[in-house]
Amino acid sequence: MQRLYDRIWLLAAAALLFFALSYVAWGWVDVFSVPLG
């Protein structure tokens, strides 16, 4: 059962990391898509 919990936590951490990275990437794209000035 402990192994299952470890896997769930690993999946949750990976999903959270992916969400954070995609959020940051989308923010950068939004910033650079607007012409500077």
Residue pairs with C-beta under 8 A, 6 or more apart in sequence:
none
